[in-house]
Amino acid sequence: MLKLLLSLLILSLPLMSASLQRADSFILSGLNEQAVSELLELLREDDIPRNVILYRIAGLYHGVGREDDCILLLDSIQQESGENLSGWKVSLLDLSRRSDEALALVPSDNILLRSWLQRESGEVPASGILPAPDCAAERAVRAMICSDGRMSKGQMEQTVSDVALLGFLGDEVLDELEITLETEGSWWDEIAMELALAH
């Protein structure tokens, strides 16, 4: 899986430095320590976007179940650069199903991220107090934690359009359509048709 993601990332980027290509070769060859050394050296340069490098580092460590080592490395990078890398740490912890630890790193005012991390525990705030979403990920969180039968028509329409990107949202809309079956009208039919095309 990591090799496939890395191959797609390589193809989607413009020509990169020889150093990044060398790091990618190390990754594809399973030479993780050499790859990390190469990537850390690239972080000290400004030729390549930092997120491209950090994505590779996080993927390397997560791919072999060494998230704790990666978090220590991110702490070191953060100390050296002064850059806030808590988002990367939260992602690694969430990927390794350690949501409680990830939650400890999230500020209390980041309600949507906190809701995402608490999604399996059921300890999420009422959707009425959630901030308006700014992106597909935030819209997905709102759709997932919305009480059954409480998704607005506009939210259902937006969620259907997000199904192409986040397929699991189709089930959320389908559940809402089943609940609102009694109130069906032209809007209900349109959403059902759009969902059928997208899902």
Secondary structure as UniProt FT lines:
FT   HELIX           2..12
FT   HELIX           18..28
FT   TURN            29..30
FT   HELIX           32..43
FT   HELIX           50..63
FT   TURN            64..65
FT   HELIX           67..81
FT   HELIX           86..95
FT   TURN            96..97
FT   HELIX           99..103
FT   TURN            104..105
FT   TURN            108..109
FT   HELIX           111..117
FT   TURN            118..122
FT   HELIX           127..129
FT   HELIX           136..145
FT   TURN            148..149
FT   HELIX           153..162
FT   TURN            163..165
FT   TURN            167..168
FT   HELIX           169..179
FT   HELIX           181..183
FT   HELIX           186..198
//
